Amino acid sequence: MRRSESRSDSRAEKSWMEFDELTKPFLSADSDESATSVAVELRDRMVKVEQQVLAQYTATAAYATLAQQGVEAARREGRADLDRSQSTIIGLLDRLRAEINNRLDGVDARPHMGGGALPSDASARLAAMEDRMSGVLHALEGCVHENMVLRQQIDELVERQMQSDGWLVSNGGASELSLT
């Protein structure tokens, strides 16, 4: 306890010393300097400090403005990249849809056995049905193959875009990314 008391006593003595220093005159009586010259020097120093503070404020404001302009430019660029990617994907999907519709229309337009009349016996109808199913199966296999090729192209496009934007590390791919 004595140590804490001695610390508080020394603090109290220090504050009294500071108070004593404040009551002392700024210029000693035997000083050659006049109060006016000291005031002029203090004023000059204050002007210099004020100029430095204003310069620092101006520099900080300029950096903030440049940073804001950089953020806005990055947003515009990101939005343009997103719009380009979306339009590419939408275009590819529209092309795939048109090709699938064309193939399905081609399957429907195939001439039926007997010039459009229904065959009378069951074996002929079964043969016609198998022929139509074979055509549909062939069209679906073609669509699946084209879908896989399209999916691979889109994956490559996305991965290339992500690598150019710096999203991927050297040891990972776009398929390994996941939200957690």
C-alpha positions in Angstrom: 0.0 0.0 0.0 2.8 2.3 0.7 4.0 2.1 -2.9 0.6 3.1 -4.3 0.4 5.9 -1.7 3.8 7.1 -2.8 2.8 6.9 -6.4 -0.3 9.0 -5.8 1.8 11.4 -3.7 4.3 11.8 -6.6 1.4 12.4 -9.0 0.0 15.0 -6.8 3.4 16.7 -6.5 3.7 16.5 -10.3 0.4 18.2 -10.8 1.4 20.9 -8.3 4.6 21.4 -10.1 2.8 21.8 -13.4 0.5 24.3 -11.8 3.5 26.1 -10.4 5.0 26.2 -13.9 1.8 27.7 -15.3 1.9 30.5 -12.8 5.5 31.4 -13.8 5.8 34.2 -16.4 6.5 33.1 -19.9 9.4 35.6 -20.3 11.8 36.0 -17.6 12.3 39.5 -16.3 16.0 39.6 -17.5 15.1 38.4 -21.0 16.2 40.4 -24.0 13.2 39.3 -26.1 10.0 41.3 -26.0 6.5 39.9 -25.7 5.8 41.2 -29.2 8.6 39.3 -30.8 7.6 36.1 -29.0 4.0 36.6 -30.1 5.1 37.1 -33.7 7.2 34.0 -33.7 4.3 32.0 -32.1 2.0 33.4 -34.8 4.4 32.4 -37.6 4.6 28.9 -36.1 0.8 28.6 -35.8 0.5 29.7 -39.5 2.9 27.0 -40.6 1.1 24.3 -38.5 -2.2 25.5 -40.0 -0.8 25.3 -43.5 0.5 21.8 -42.9 -2.9 20.6 -41.5 -4.7 22.1 -44.5 -2.3 20.4 -46.9 -2.7 17.1 -45.1 -6.5 17.5 -45.3 -6.4 18.4 -49.0 -4.2 15.4 -49.7 -6.5 13.1 -47.8 -9.5 14.5 -49.6 -7.8 14.0 -53.0 -7.0 10.4 -52.1 -10.6 9.7 -51.0 -11.8 11.2 -54.3 -9.4 9.1 -56.3 -10.5 6.0 -54.4 -14.1 6.7 -55.0 -13.5 7.1 -58.7 -11.6 3.8 -58.7 -14.5 2.0 -57.0 -17.0 3.4 -59.4 -14.8 2.4 -62.4 -14.4 -1.1 -61.0 -18.2 -1.3 -60.6 -18.8 -0.2 -64.1 -16.3 -2.7 -65.5 -17.7 -5.5 -63.4 -21.2 -4.8 -64.5 -20.1 -4.7 -68.2 -18.3 -8.1 -67.7 -21.4 -9.5 -66.2 -23.6 -8.2 -69.0 -21.3 -9.7 -71.6 -21.2 -13.1 -69.9 -25.0 -13.1 -69.5 -25.6 -12.2 -73.1 -23.1 -14.9 -74.2 -24.8 -17.6 -72.1 -28.3 -16.5 -73.2 -27.2 -16.6 -76.9 -25.8 -20.1 -76.5 -28.9 -21.3 -74.8 -31.1 -19.7 -77.5 -29.1 -21.4 -80.1 -29.3 -24.8 -78.3 -33.1 -24.4 -77.9 -33.5 -23.6 -81.7 -31.4 -26.6 -82.7 -33.4 -28.9 -80.4 -36.7 -27.5 -81.7 -35.5 -28.0 -85.3 -34.5 -31.6 -84.6 -37.8 -32.4 -82.9 -39.7 -30.8 -85.8 -37.6 -32.9 -88.1 -38.6 -36.1 -86.2 -42.3 -35.1 -86.3 -42.1 -34.3 -90.0 -40.8 -37.8 -91.0 -43.2 -39.6 -93.3 -45.1 -42.4 -91.6 -45.3 -45.8 -93.2 -48.1 -46.1 -95.7 -48.2 -42.4 -96.7 -49.9 -41.2 -93.6 -52.5 -43.9 -93.3 -52.4 -46.0 -90.2 -51.1 -49.5 -90.9 -53.7 -52.1 -90.4 -51.8 -55.0 -88.8 -50.0 -54.8 -85.4 -46.6 -55.7 -86.7 -46.6 -52.8 -89.2 -47.7 -50.4 -86.5 -45.0 -51.8 -84.1 -42.4 -51.3 -86.8 -43.6 -47.7 -87.4 -43.5 -47.0 -83.7 -40.0 -48.5 -83.4 -38.9 -46.4 -86.3 -40.3 -43.2 -84.7 -38.8 -44.1 -81.3 -35.4 -44.8 -83.0 -35.6 -41.3 -84.6 -36.5 -39.7 -81.3 -33.8 -41.6 -79.5 -31.2 -40.5 -82.1 -32.4 -36.9 -81.8 -32.2 -37.0 -78.0 -28.7 -38.5 -78.1 -27.6 -35.7 -80.4 -29.1 -33.1 -78.1 -27.4 -34.7 -75.1 -24.1 -34.7 -76.9 -24.5 -31.1 -78.0 -25.5 -30.2 -74.4 -22.4 -31.8 -73.0 -20.2 -29.9 -75.6 -22.0 -26.7 -74.8 -21.6 -27.3 -71.0 -17.9 -27.8 -71.5 -17.6 -24.6 -73.6 -19.4 -22.7 -70.9 -17.2 -24.1 -68.2 -14.1 -23.2 -70.2 -15.5 -19.7 -70.8 -16.3 -19.2 -67.1 -12.9 -20.6 -66.0 -11.0 -18.4 -68.5 -13.0 -15.3 -67.3 -12.4 -16.1 -63.6 -8.7 -16.7 -64.2 -8.4 -13.4 -66.1 -10.2 -11.7 -63.2 -7.9 -13.4 -60.7 -10.6 -15.5 -59.0 -8.9 -18.8 -59.3 -5.7 -20.0 -57.7 -3.2 -22.0 -59.6 -4.1 -25.4 -58.1 -7.9 -25.2 -58.4 -10.6 -25.0 -61.0 -14.0 -23.4 -61.2 -15.7 -26.7 -60.5 -13.9 -26.9 -57.1 -15.4 -23.6 -55.9 -18.4 -23.8 -53.6 -20.3 -21.6 -51.2 -20.0 -22.5 -47.6 
